[in-house]
Amino acid sequence: MKIAVIDGMGGGIGSQAVQILKSLNSNDLEIIALGTNSQATSNMLRAGAHEGATGENAISWMCQKVDIIIGPLAIVASNSMMGEISPKISEAIASSPARKLLLPVSKCNIDIIGLESLQFKTIFNELEIKMKKILREK
């Protein structure tokens, strides 16, 4: 199963997602770090991603070739992350046939009502639970 972890800025959220995926100890997972910038990609690779690529074209291309996309909610909002998520990137992610596991992080002027008190630890625990369920289904 190919999983794209997409992030921008410093790649902190993506790096944590990669660490969770690695902790599942599944040989069935190929983790691909897709960063909007080289720092984000580099940090996700350091966290344990198997491969990585950077930039609009790489993200747009790979969104069509993976089974699951993981990243903060902002990756589907054009011009979010201080403009790092271009309209082409957000469209490629949103229109990808891949299953999308979007982390409800309230940043980039996107507020998810009802989740204000949700902590990162809870979000990443939910990601781990969801991935375990997906792996059992396969």
C-alpha positions in Angstrom: 0.0 0.0 0.0 1.5 3.4 -1.0 0.9 6.2 1.4 1.7 9.8 0.6 2.3 12.1 3.5 2.0 15.7 2.4 3.1 18.7 4.3 4.7 22.1 4.0 6.3 24.7 6.1 8.8 22.7 8.3 7.1 19.3 7.8 6.4 18.9 11.6 2.9 17.4 11.2 4.0 15.2 8.3 7.0 14.0 10.3 4.8 12.9 13.2 2.4 11.1 10.7 5.4 9.3 9.2 6.6 8.2 12.7 3.1 6.8 13.5 3.1 4.9 10.2 6.6 3.5 10.9 5.5 2.4 14.4 2.9 0.1 12.8 5.8 -2.1 11.7 4.0 -3.1 8.5 6.0 -4.3 5.5 2.9 -3.6 3.4 3.4 0.2 3.7 5.5 2.3 1.3 5.6 5.8 2.8 6.3 8.6 0.4 7.1 12.1 1.8 5.8 14.8 -0.4 6.8 18.3 0.7 5.9 21.7 -0.7 9.5 22.6 0.2 12.8 20.8 0.6 12.8 21.3 4.4 9.4 19.6 4.9 10.5 16.7 2.6 13.8 16.3 4.4 12.2 16.2 7.8 9.7 13.6 6.8 12.5 11.5 5.3 14.4 11.8 8.5 11.3 10.6 10.3 11.4 7.4 8.3 9.7 7.9 5.0 11.0 5.5 2.3 11.1 8.0 -0.5 10.5 11.7 -0.9 9.9 14.4 -3.5 9.4 18.1 -3.4 7.2 20.6 -5.2 4.0 21.2 -7.0 4.6 18.8 -9.9 5.8 15.9 -7.7 2.8 16.3 -5.4 0.4 16.5 -8.3 1.9 13.5 -10.1 2.1 11.3 -7.0 -1.4 12.0 -5.8 -2.6 9.9 -8.8 -0.3 7.0 -7.9 -0.9 6.4 -4.2 -3.6 4.5 -2.2 -3.8 6.9 0.8 -3.0 10.6 1.3 -2.3 11.9 4.8 -1.8 15.5 5.7 -3.2 18.5 7.5 -6.6 19.7 6.3 -5.0 22.8 4.8 -3.5 20.7 1.9 -6.9 20.8 0.2 -7.2 24.6 0.6 -5.7 26.6 -2.2 -3.1 29.2 -1.1 -2.9 27.9 2.4 0.3 27.4 4.4 1.4 30.9 3.4 0.8 30.2 -0.2 2.8 26.9 -0.3 -0.4 24.9 -1.3 -1.0 26.1 -4.8 -4.4 25.7 -6.6 -2.8 22.9 -8.7 -1.7 21.0 -5.5 -5.1 21.4 -3.7 -7.0 20.3 -6.8 -4.7 17.3 -7.4 -5.2 16.2 -3.8 -8.9 16.7 -3.8 -9.5 15.0 -7.1 -7.1 12.1 -6.4 -8.8 8.7 -6.2 -6.7 8.0 -3.1 -8.4 7.8 0.3 -7.6 11.0 2.2 -6.9 11.0 5.9 -6.9 14.8 6.8 -5.8 15.9 10.2 -8.1 18.6 11.6 -5.4 21.2 12.5 -6.9 24.7 12.8 -4.4 26.8 11.0 -4.2 28.8 7.9 -7.5 30.6 8.8 -9.4 27.3 8.7 -11.3 26.7 11.9 -13.0 23.4 12.4 -15.9 24.1 14.6 -16.3 21.8 17.6 -12.6 20.7 17.5 -11.0 23.7 19.2 -9.9 21.7 22.3 -8.6 18.7 20.3 -4.9 18.2 21.1 -2.3 17.0 18.7 -1.8 13.8 20.7 -5.5 12.9 20.3 -5.3 13.7 16.5 -2.3 11.4 16.0 -3.8 8.7 18.2 -6.9 8.7 16.0 -4.6 8.5 12.9 -2.9 5.4 14.3 -6.3 3.8 15.1 -7.6 4.5 11.6 -4.5 3.2 9.9 -4.6 0.0 12.0 -8.3 -0.5 10.9 -7.4 0.1 7.2 -4.6 -2.4 7.4 -6.9 -5.0 8.9 -9.4 -4.4 6.1 -6.8 -5.2 3.4 
